Amino acid sequence: MRRKIVAGNWKMNKTIKETETLISGLLAALPKTDARVVVAPSFVNLSAASALLGDSPVKVAAQNMHFAGNGAYTGEVSAEMLLAIGVDTVILGHSERRSLFGEDDALLVKKVQAALAKGMDIIFCFGEELKDRKAGKHFEVVENQLGNVLFDLDPAAWTNIVLAYEPVWAIGTGETASGEQVQEMHAFIRKTLASAFDASVADGVPILYGGSVKPSNAAEIFSKPDVDGGLIGGASLVVSDFVAIIEAI
C-alpha cells in the first residue's frame, strides 16, 4: 500500500528564528497521522531544522541540490553536504527551478542520478503550463517530462522516488485543478508508469498533487484514488493551515 505524504515547500521564506518558531508550532500541533510529513526549509535553515526535528515524525527535505559532489560551483550545495546534516530527501524539478533558473531535462537527469547514487529520496516535480492545457497537450508534456528524466532508471530506483504533479498554472495563483482534473492526470501518470515499467512500479509510487492546496480543498483532492498527498506551498507556512491539510489526508 502506498504511503500518504504531505510535504511543505517553504521556498525562500522564513529567517532562522521564524523557522524555529514555525517548527515548534508544527510539532506542538502535529496530529496523529499515518502520513509522512515533510518540510523543506531554505538551505541556510536546513541544519537547524534537522536538529530541531530530530527523532520526530517530521522529515526534512532540501529544495534543490547540485549534481556534482564538490567543485567550483559557487552558491551550490551537494548531496554529500545535505547528508552530512541529516537531510536525505531533496525536491528536484520544481517549476520555479525550471522557469526561473533554466533547469532542463538534461540537467535534471544528472541531479536525479547524483541523488540516487547517494541513496537519497527524491520528490520529483513536473507539470504543464496553462498554454499546454489550453492546447490539449497537457498529457504529452507530462509524459515527456517524466520520460526524458526518469524512464531510463532501473526499476529498483523507484523505491526512492515520489512524484509531485504540479500544474504550473495552479501554483501560487489561487487557482486549483478540479478534483476530476487531478484524478485524471494522476491516473494517466500511473498508466504511463505501468507502460514504461510494470504495474508494481506504477502501483507503488506515491503521486502528490501540488497547486494551491489549502484546508478548504485538501479533503476533496486527497480523496481521489490516485492522489497520495500533496506538495504544499504557501499554506505550509501557516501552522493551522498545514495541520488542517495533514488532517485532511
C-alpha positions as CSV (number, residue, x, y, z in Angstrom):
1,M,0.0,0.0,0.0
2,R,1.4,3.4,-0.9
3,R,2.2,5.7,1.9
4,K,0.4,9.0,2.2
5,I,2.7,12.1,2.2
6,V,2.2,15.8,3.0
7,A,5.2,17.9,2.2
8,G,5.6,21.6,2.8
9,N,7.9,23.5,0.5
10,W,8.8,26.7,2.3
11,K,10.6,28.2,-0.6
12,M,12.6,31.4,0.1
13,N,10.7,32.2,3.3
14,K,11.5,32.5,7.0
15,T,14.6,33.6,8.9
16,I,16.2,31.1,11.2
17,K,14.2,32.4,14.2
18,E,11.0,32.3,12.1
19,T,11.8,28.8,11.0
20,E,12.4,27.7,14.6
21,T,9.0,29.2,15.6
22,L,7.3,27.5,12.7
23,I,8.8,24.1,13.5
24,S,7.9,24.4,17.2
25,G,4.4,25.3,16.4
26,L,4.1,22.4,14.0
27,L,5.4,19.9,16.5
28,A,3.1,21.2,19.1
29,A,0.0,20.9,16.9
30,L,1.0,17.8,14.8
31,P,-2.0,15.5,14.6
32,K,-1.7,11.7,14.9
33,T,-1.4,10.5,11.3
34,D,-0.1,7.6,9.3
35,A,1.0,10.0,6.6
36,R,4.6,11.0,6.3
37,V,5.1,14.7,7.0
38,V,8.0,16.5,5.3
39,V,9.1,20.1,5.5
40,A,11.6,21.8,3.1
41,P,13.2,25.0,4.6
42,S,15.7,27.2,2.8
43,F,19.3,26.0,2.6
44,V,20.5,28.2,5.5
45,N,17.9,26.8,7.8
46,L,18.2,23.1,7.0
47,S,20.8,22.2,9.6
48,A,18.8,23.9,12.4
49,A,15.6,22.3,11.2
50,S,17.2,18.9,11.1
51,A,18.4,19.3,14.6
52,L,15.1,20.6,15.9
53,L,13.1,17.8,14.3
54,G,15.5,15.1,15.5
55,D,13.6,11.9,16.1
56,S,10.2,13.5,15.4
57,P,7.9,12.0,12.7
58,V,8.6,15.1,10.5
59,K,11.3,14.6,7.9
60,V,13.4,17.4,6.4
61,A,13.9,17.9,2.7
62,A,16.1,20.2,0.7
63,Q,14.6,22.3,-2.1
64,N,17.3,21.6,-4.6
65,M,20.9,20.3,-5.0
66,H,23.7,20.2,-7.5
67,F,24.7,17.1,-9.3
68,A,28.5,17.4,-8.5
69,G,30.0,16.1,-5.3
70,N,32.2,19.2,-4.9
71,G,34.0,21.8,-7.0
72,A,33.9,25.3,-8.4
73,Y,30.1,25.7,-8.3
74,T,29.6,28.9,-6.4
75,G,26.4,29.1,-4.4
76,E,25.6,25.4,-4.9
77,V,25.0,22.5,-2.4
78,S,25.9,18.9,-2.9
79,A,24.2,15.6,-1.9
80,E,27.1,14.9,0.5
81,M,26.6,18.3,2.2
82,L,22.9,17.6,2.7
83,L,23.5,14.1,4.1
84,A,26.1,15.4,6.5
85,I,23.5,17.5,8.2
86,G,20.9,14.7,8.3
87,V,18.9,15.6,5.2
88,D,18.3,12.6,2.9
89,T,15.4,13.9,0.8
90,V,15.5,16.5,-2.0
91,I,12.9,18.2,-4.2
92,L,14.0,18.2,-7.8
93,G,12.4,19.7,-11.0
94,H,10.2,22.2,-9.3
95,S,8.5,24.5,-11.8
96,E,10.2,27.6,-10.4
97,R,13.6,26.0,-10.8
98,R,12.7,25.2,-14.4
99,S,11.2,28.5,-15.4
100,L,13.3,31.0,-13.3
101,F,16.6,29.2,-13.4
102,G,16.5,27.4,-16.7
103,E,16.7,23.9,-15.4
104,D,16.0,21.5,-18.2
105,D,15.6,17.7,-18.5
106,A,19.3,17.1,-19.3
107,L,20.3,18.8,-16.0
108,L,17.6,17.1,-14.0
109,V,18.9,13.7,-15.3
110,K,22.2,14.5,-13.7
111,K,20.7,15.7,-10.4
112,V,18.4,12.6,-10.1
113,Q,21.3,10.3,-10.8
114,A,23.5,12.1,-8.3
115,A,20.8,11.9,-5.6
116,L,20.1,8.2,-6.2
117,A,23.8,7.4,-6.2
118,K,23.9,8.7,-2.6
119,G,20.8,6.9,-1.6
120,M,18.7,10.0,-1.3
121,D,14.9,10.1,-1.6
122,I,13.6,12.4,-4.4
123,I,10.4,14.4,-4.7
124,F,10.3,14.9,-8.4
125,C,8.1,17.7,-9.7
126,F,6.6,18.2,-13.1
127,G,3.5,19.7,-14.8
128,E,2.2,21.6,-17.7
129,E,1.7,25.3,-18.2
130,L,-1.6,26.9,-18.9
131,K,-0.9,27.2,-22.6
132,D,-0.2,23.5,-22.8
133,R,-3.5,22.6,-21.2
134,K,-5.5,25.0,-23.4
135,A,-3.8,23.4,-26.4
136,G,-4.7,19.9,-25.2
137,K,-1.1,19.0,-24.8
138,H,-1.0,18.5,-21.0
139,F,-0.7,14.7,-21.2
140,E,2.0,14.9,-23.8
141,V,4.0,17.5,-21.7
142,V,3.8,15.4,-18.5
143,E,4.7,12.2,-20.3
144,N,7.8,13.9,-21.8
145,Q,8.9,15.4,-18.6
146,L,8.7,12.1,-16.9
147,G,10.1,10.0,-19.7
148,N,13.1,12.3,-20.5
149,V,14.4,12.2,-16.9
150,L,13.1,9.1,-15.2
151,F,12.3,6.3,-17.7
152,D,15.9,5.2,-18.1
153,L,16.2,4.4,-14.4
154,D,16.4,0.9,-13.0
155,P,13.0,-0.2,-11.7
156,A,14.6,-0.6,-8.2
157,A,15.3,3.1,-8.1
158,W,11.6,3.9,-7.9
159,T,11.6,3.0,-4.2
160,N,13.4,6.3,-3.7
161,I,11.2,8.4,-5.8
162,V,8.0,10.3,-5.0
163,L,6.2,12.1,-7.9
164,A,4.6,15.5,-7.5
165,Y,2.3,16.7,-10.2
166,E,2.1,20.5,-10.2
167,P,0.2,22.2,-13.0
168,V,2.2,25.4,-13.3
169,W,-1.0,27.5,-13.8
170,A,-2.2,26.5,-10.3
171,I,1.0,27.3,-8.3
172,G,0.7,30.3,-6.1
173,T,-2.1,31.6,-8.2
174,G,-5.1,30.6,-6.1
175,E,-6.3,28.5,-9.0
176,T,-6.6,24.8,-8.3
177,A,-7.3,22.0,-10.7
178,S,-10.6,20.4,-10.0
179,G,-10.7,17.0,-8.2
180,E,-11.6,15.4,-11.5
181,Q,-8.7,17.1,-13.4
182,V,-6.3,16.0,-10.7
183,Q,-7.5,12.4,-10.7
184,E,-7.5,12.3,-14.5
185,M,-3.8,13.3,-14.6
186,H,-2.7,11.1,-11.7
187,A,-4.4,8.1,-13.3
188,F,-2.7,8.9,-16.6
189,I,0.7,9.2,-14.8
190,R,0.2,5.8,-13.2
191,K,-0.8,4.2,-16.5
192,T,2.2,5.8,-18.2
193,L,4.5,4.3,-15.5
194,A,2.9,0.9,-16.0
195,S,3.6,1.0,-19.7
196,A,7.2,2.2,-19.2
197,F,8.0,-0.3,-16.4
198,D,5.3,-2.5,-14.9
199,A,2.3,-2.5,-12.6
200,S,4.3,-3.0,-9.4
201,V,6.3,0.2,-10.1
202,A,3.2,2.2,-11.1
203,D,1.2,1.0,-8.1
204,G,4.0,1.5,-5.6
205,V,5.0,5.1,-6.4
206,P,3.3,7.9,-4.4
207,I,2.0,10.7,-6.6
208,L,1.4,14.0,-4.8
209,Y,-0.6,17.0,-6.1
210,G,0.9,20.5,-5.8
211,G,-1.0,23.5,-6.8
212,S,-2.7,25.9,-4.3
213,V,-3.8,23.1,-1.9
214,K,-5.4,24.6,1.1
215,P,-7.6,23.5,4.0
216,S,-10.8,24.1,2.0
217,N,-10.0,21.8,-0.9
218,A,-7.5,19.3,0.6
219,A,-10.0,16.7,1.5
220,E,-11.6,16.6,-1.9
221,I,-8.2,16.3,-3.7
222,F,-6.9,13.7,-1.3
223,S,-10.0,11.6,-1.6
224,K,-9.1,10.7,-5.2
225,P,-7.8,7.1,-5.6
226,D,-4.6,8.0,-7.4
227,V,-3.7,11.0,-5.2
228,D,-1.4,10.1,-2.4
229,G,-0.9,13.5,-0.7
230,G,0.3,17.0,-1.5
231,L,3.3,19.2,-2.1
232,I,2.1,22.3,-0.3
233,G,3.4,25.8,-0.8
234,G,2.0,28.9,0.9
235,A,-0.4,27.0,3.2
236,S,2.5,25.1,4.8
237,L,3.9,28.4,6.2
238,V,0.9,28.7,8.5
239,V,0.8,26.1,11.2
240,S,-3.0,25.9,11.5
241,D,-3.4,25.6,7.7
242,F,-0.7,23.0,7.3
243,V,-2.1,20.9,10.2
244,A,-5.6,21.1,8.7
245,I,-4.2,19.8,5.4
246,I,-2.4,16.9,7.2
247,E,-5.7,16.1,9.0
248,A,-7.5,16.0,5.6
249,I,-5.4,13.1,4.4
